[in-house]
Amino acid sequence: MAATVEQATSALEAKHNSMMSQLRTIQSLNTSATAEDRAAQALHSVSSALGGTASIDDITARIQSRSDVAHARLQQEPRDYSPTG
């Protein structure tokens, strides 16, 4: 009985650690997206003040591309962290 409780506790701790890791990843992505949004808005404001938009489009496309790559990397990571056994 004690071994079963220890196994269950160990499995719950592993699941908790996995979920916390996923939460940190989500928080990091949110922080990154917020920073990118702010940067894009700042660049847009500067471009509007200077009367041009072409360079902002290029920069926005590069930021979007980088975001897409990061998102694809995240999607390639395993999602199921269930304890085995």
Contact map, one row per residue, 1 for C-alpha under 8 A:
1111100000000000000000000000000000000000000000000000000000000000000000000000000000000
1111110000000000000000000000000000000000000000000000000000000000000000000000000000000
1111111000000000000000000000000000000000000000000000000000000000000000000000000000000
1111111100000000000000000000000000000000000000000000000000000000000000000000000000000
1111111110000000000000000000000000000000000000000000000000000000000000000000000000000
0111111111000000000000000000000000000000000000000000000000000000000000000000000000000
0011111111100000000000000000000000000000000000000000000000000000000000000000000000000
0001111111110000000000000000000000000000000000000000000000000000000000000000000000000
0000111111111000000000000000000000000000000000000000000000000000000000000000000000000
0000011111111100000000000000000000000000000000000000000000000000000000000000000000000
0000001111111110000000000000000000000000000000000000000000000000000000000000000000100
0000000111111111000000000000000000000000000000000000000000000000000000000000000000000
0000000011111111100000000000000000000000000000000000000000000000000000000000000000000
0000000001111111110000000000000000000000000000000000000000000000000000000000000000100
0000000000111111111000000000000000000000000000000000000000000000000000000000000011100
0000000000011111111100000000000000000000000000000000000000000000000000000000000000000
0000000000001111111110000000000000000000000000000000000000000000000000000000000000000
0000000000000111111111000000000000000000000000000000000000000000000000000000000010000
0000000000000011111111100000000000000000000000000000000000000000000000000000000000000
0000000000000001111111110000000000000000000000000000000000000000000000000000000000000
0000000000000000111111111000000000000000000000000000000000000000000000000000000000000
0000000000000000011111111100000000000000000000000000000000000000000000000000000000000
0000000000000000001111111110000000000000000000000000000000000000000000000000000000000
0000000000000000000111111111000000000000000000000000000000000000000000000000000000000
0000000000000000000011111111100000000000000000000000000000000000000000000000000000000
0000000000000000000001111111110000000000000000000000000000000000000000000000000000000
0000000000000000000000111111111000000000000000000000000000000000000000000000000000000
0000000000000000000000011111111100000000000000000000000000000000000000000000000000000
0000000000000000000000001111111110000000000000000000000000000000000000000000000000000
0000000000000000000000000111111111000000000000000000000000000000000000000000000000000
0000000000000000000000000011111111100000000000000000000000000000000000000000000000000
0000000000000000000000000001111111110000000000000000000000000000000000000000000000000
0000000000000000000000000000111111111000000000000000000000000000001000000000000000000
0000000000000000000000000000011111111100000000000000000000000000000000000000000000000
0000000000000000000000000000001111111110000000000000000000000000000000000000000000000
0000000000000000000000000000000111111111000000000000000000000010000000000000000000000
0000000000000000000000000000000011111111100000000000000000000000000000000000000000000
0000000000000000000000000000000001111111110000000000000000000000000000000000000000000
0000000000000000000000000000000000111111111000000000000000000000000000000000000000000
0000000000000000000000000000000000011111111100000000000100010000000000000000000000000
0000000000000000000000000000000000001111111110000000000000000000000000000000000000000
0000000000000000000000000000000000000111111111000000000000000000000000000000000000000
0000000000000000000000000000000000000011111111100000000100000000000000000000000000000
0000000000000000000000000000000000000001111111110000100100000000000000000000000000000
0000000000000000000000000000000000000000111111111000000000000000000000000000000000000
0000000000000000000000000000000000000000011111111100000000000000000000000000000000000
0000000000000000000000000000000000000000001111111111101100000000000000000000000000000
0000000000000000000000000000000000000000000111111111100000000000000000000000000000000
0000000000000000000000000000000000000000000011111110000000000000000000000000000000000
0000000000000000000000000000000000000000000001111111000000000000000000000000000000000
0000000000000000000000000000000000000000000000111111100000000000000000000000000000000
0000000000000000000000000000000000000000000000110111111000000000000000000000000000000
0000000000000000000000000000000000000000000100110011111110000000000000000000000000000
0000000000000000000000000000000000000000000000000001111111000000000000000000000000000
0000000000000000000000000000000000000000000000100001111111100000000000000000000000000
0000000000000000000000000000000000000001001100100000111111110000000000000000000000000
0000000000000000000000000000000000000000000000000000111111111000000000000000000000000
0000000000000000000000000000000000000000000000000000011111111100000000000000000000000
0000000000000000000000000000000000000000000000000000001111111110000000000000000000000
0000000000000000000000000000000000000001000000000000000111111111000000000000000000000
0000000000000000000000000000000000000000000000000000000011111111100000000000000000000
0000000000000000000000000000000000000000000000000000000001111111110000000000000000000
0000000000000000000000000000000000010000000000000000000000111111111000000000000000000
0000000000000000000000000000000000000000000000000000000000011111111100000000000000000
0000000000000000000000000000000000000000000000000000000000001111111110000000000000000
0000000000000000000000000000000000000000000000000000000000000111111111000000000000000
0000000000000000000000000000000010000000000000000000000000000011111111100000000000000
0000000000000000000000000000000000000000000000000000000000000001111111110000000000000
0000000000000000000000000000000000000000000000000000000000000000111111111000000000000
0000000000000000000000000000000000000000000000000000000000000000011111111100000000000
0000000000000000000000000000000000000000000000000000000000000000001111111110000000000
0000000000000000000000000000000000000000000000000000000000000000000111111111000000000
0000000000000000000000000000000000000000000000000000000000000000000011111111100000000
0000000000000000000000000000000000000000000000000000000000000000000001111111100000000
0000000000000000000000000000000000000000000000000000000000000000000000111111110000000
0000000000000000000000000000000000000000000000000000000000000000000000011111110000000
0000000000000000000000000000000000000000000000000000000000000000000000001111111000000
0000000000000000000000000000000000000000000000000000000000000000000000000011111110000
0000000000000000000000000000000000000000000000000000000000000000000000000000111110000
0000000000000000000000000000000000000000000000000000000000000000000000000000011111000
0000000000000010010000000000000000000000000000000000000000000000000000000000011111100
0000000000000010000000000000000000000000000000000000000000000000000000000000000111110
0000000000100110000000000000000000000000000000000000000000000000000000000000000011111
0000000000000000000000000000000000000000000000000000000000000000000000000000000001111
0000000000000000000000000000000000000000000000000000000000000000000000000000000000111
